[in-house]
Amino acid sequence: MPLSGRRSPRAKGGEPPVKKPFTLPARPPASEAGRPLAQLTRTPEWGRMLAILRGLMSAIRAAATAALIALAGAVAAGLPAAAETLSLFRIGTGGIGGTYYPVAGLVAQAISNPAGTCEAGAACGVPGLVAVAQSSSGSVANVDDIAAGRIESGFVQSDVAFWAYSGTAAFAAKGRQTGLRAIANLYPESFHIVVRRDSGIATIADLAGKRVALDQTGSGTLVGARLVLEAFGLDERALEVAYLKSDDAMERLVAGELDAFFLVAGYPAQVVEWASEQTAIALLPIAGAPAEALLKRNAFLRPDTIPPGVYTGVAEVATLSVAAQWITREDVSAATIYHILIALWRGEARSLLDHGHLKGRSIRLETALDGIEIPLHEGALQFYREVGLLQRPKPAGHPPI
């Protein structure tokens, strides 16, 4: 049977725009005429460079969309094409400076195979499947887009996935999203509170009265930031709050227009790397009695440590983490999810994950079911039963699978 992100057998010309994975350079370009890079970021040249990069990304997404539509049209017309059917499978991520986006790009590469052929030693994806990593506002927005049918899947924090399925916490007003299904647990995401080293901020309490970005509406970071602030006795109104995506927050921090920003992402997060290379930064610890109380109240959180040297000039810091999970919708075909998982856990895909990003190494079959508190997708159930993972006992109260 043909594989498809939903139950339709082929892509349509009216699909929403596709955002093709695009990775920014590891660091911003070197300064001109020997100027320090931190100084350069405050200049018009820097702003023009960012505008050019954003325009280039838009052009790439538009070209990718046109190519997919053209190929799908060729298939529909019976003209020669790479595969008999072409199916689009979108993975909602987050900002391009976070970790969801690059890791989802690796996953998309591992599971895609529009040509329908496989060369020896190559990562062989699902024949006819075109998977793309699509930037978004983050976990909450991904849940909304999955539930509404705007994307086929997305990376989501484990707490956000559970709240959405159960209709609690951040989703109490929206109600239960009972059509959500899990594909796999991925890797731990660490809480980052990034501050300028010259800001005089040494603790979370010092954030009072400071200019702080909590990320944008629809992000899991915003949900996590509010949990941390509440645990440490800080009202959001006590801060000069900006609701910015991490890329914009980094630019403002480097330019001296922001004192701190929150980010929940697997380390190393590209946007924090950029900040550490352009100005002196520090990470605030999330520890002590408030953190311990937060851990007791939230079963999804875990104590964590960001090692020294992950970011330029930044020492080891105690923090918290939450799991990143890959989720989808109940009506996405079981055959698609089943074959995606076969492709994801092939040896060739393992090499992509291990060498593409530090957190890619944490995506392991043996931990694929850890911490999942929403039902597994039918295709995932089939796969995990075949490989024997579902023979392990589940904790009491685990959702039906």
C-alpha positions, 0 to 999 in steps of 0.5 A, spaced: 500 500 500 502 507 498 505 510 504 502 517 506 503 522 512 495 522 512 491 517 509 491 520 502 496 516 497 500 522 494 502 529 495 497 534 492 498 541 489 495 545 495 499 542 500 501 548 505 508 551 504 514 546 506 520 549 510 526 545 507 531 544 513 537 549 512 542 550 517 546 556 519 553 556 519 556 554 526 558 561 527 557 568 524 562 570 519 568 573 522 568 581 523 571 586 517 577 590 518 579 586 524 573 589 528 571 584 534 565 580 532 561 583 538 561 590 536 560 588 529 553 585 531 551 592 533 552 595 526 547 596 520 552 590 516 550 585 521 542 587 520 543 586 513 547 580 513 541 577 517 536 580 513 539 576 507 540 570 511 532 570 512 531 572 505 535 566 503 531 561 507 524 563 504 527 562 497 529 555 499 523 554 502 519 556 496 523 552 491 522 546 495 515 547 495 515 548 488 519 542 486 515 537 491 508 540 487 512 539 480 514 532 482 507 530 485 504 533 479 508 529 474 506 522 478 499 524 478 500 525 470 503 518 469 510 522 467 516 518 469 518 520 477 523 518 482 517 513 485 510 511 484 508 515 489 510 521 493 508 523 500 510 529 504 511 528 512 512 534 516 516 534 522 514 541 526 520 543 530 522 550 533 526 556 532 532 554 527 537 556 533 535 551 538 536 543 537 529 541 535 531 544 528 537 541 526 536 534 530 529 533 526 533 535 519 537 529 521 531 525 522 528 527 516 534 525 512 534 518 515 527 517 513 526 520 506 527 516 500 524 520 494 527 516 489 525 509 492 532 506 491 537 504 496 545 504 495 549 500 499 552 504 505 547 509 505 541 511 509 535 508 506 529 511 508 521 510 506 520 509 499 517 515 496 517 519 502 519 526 503 520 528 510 522 535 512 524 539 518 519 545 519 521 551 523 515 553 528 514 556 535 515 550 539 512 544 543 505 547 544 505 550 537 507 543 534 501 540 538 496 545 535 498 544 528 498 536 529 491 536 532 489 541 526 492 537 521 497 542 518 503 538 519 504 530 520 508 530 526 512 534 531 518 534 536 514 536 543 516 536 550 514 530 554 510 534 559 507 538 554 505 532 550 502 529 556 498 536 558 495 536 551 493 529 551 490 529 558 487 537 557 491 539 563 496 545 565 497 549 559 492 545 555 486 546 561 482 551 556 483 548 550 481 541 552 483 534 551 487 532 545 485 525 544 488 524 537 495 525 539 500 519 539 507 517 540 512 515 535 518 515 540 522 518 546 528 522 543 533 525 548 533 530 554 532 537 553 536 542 558 533 548 561 538 554 559 538 561 563 543 565 559 545 572 561 550 577 559 556 576 564 557 583 565 549 584 567 551 583 575 546 577 574 548 571 578 542 567 581 535 567 578 532 572 584 537 577 580 532 577 574 527 581 578 527 588 574 531 585 568 530 585 561 529 577 560 526 574 554 522 568 556 521 565 548 515 566 544 508 564 545 507 557 543 513 554 545 515 549 550 520 554 553 515 559 555 511 554 559 518 551 562 520 558 564 514 560 568 514 554 572 522 556 574 520 563 575 514 561 580 518 556 583 523 561 585 518 566 587 518 571 581 512 574 578 513 574 571 510 582 572 517 583 576 521 582 570 521 587 563 519 581 559 520 580 552 516 574 548 522 573 543 524 566 539 531 564 541 534 567 535 532 574 536 533 574 543 540 572 542 541 578 537 539 582 543 543 579 548 549 580 544 547 587 542 546 589 550 539 590 549 537 584 553 540 581 560 537 574 559 533 569 556 531 562 557 531 556 552 529 549 553 533 545 548 538 539 548 545 542 549 549 544 545 544 549 543 546 553 536 543 559 539 547 559 545 553 557 542 553 563 537 552 568 544 558 565 547 562 566 541 560 573 541 560 576 548 561 573 555 555 569 557 554 565 563 548 560 565 544 561 571 544 554 576 537 552 577 538 548 584 537 548 591 530 547 595 526 551 589 528 546 584 527 540 589 520 542 590 519 543 582 522 536 581 517 533 586 511 537 583 513 535 576 514 528 574 517 529 567 523 534 570 529 531 571 536 534 575 541 535 570 548 538 569 551 542 563 558 540 562 564 545 562 566 547 555 559 546 552 559 553 551 565 558 550 567 560 557 562 557 561 563 553 567 559 547 569 552 548 571 546 545 575 540 545 571 533 541 570 531 537 563 525 534 560 525 529 555 524 531 547 519 526 544 516 525 537 509 525 536 504 524 531 496 524 530 492 518 530 489 518 523 496 518 520 497 511 517 500 505 521 504 503 515 507 510 514 509 510 522 511 503 522 516 504 516 519 510 518 521 507 525 524 501 521 528 506 517 530 510 523 533 505 527 537 502 521 545 502 522 546 507 516 541 512 520 545 511 526 551 514 523 547 520 521 545 521 528 551 520 531 555 525 527 550 530 526 549 533 533 551 531 540 544 530 542 543 525 536 547 520 540 542 520 545 536 517 540 537 510 542 532 504 540 533 502 547 530 508 550 525 509 545 519 508 550 522 511 556 517 517 559 512 516 554 505 518 557 500 518 551 498 512 547 503 509 542 501 510 535 498 503 531 504 503 527 509 504 533 506 499 537 507 494 531 514 496 530 516 496 538 512 489 539 516 486 533 523 488 536 521 486 543 521 493 547 513 492 549 515 486 553 518 490 558 513 491 564 510 498 564 509 502 571 502 502 574 498 507 571 501 507 564 496 509 558 493 504 554 498 502 548 
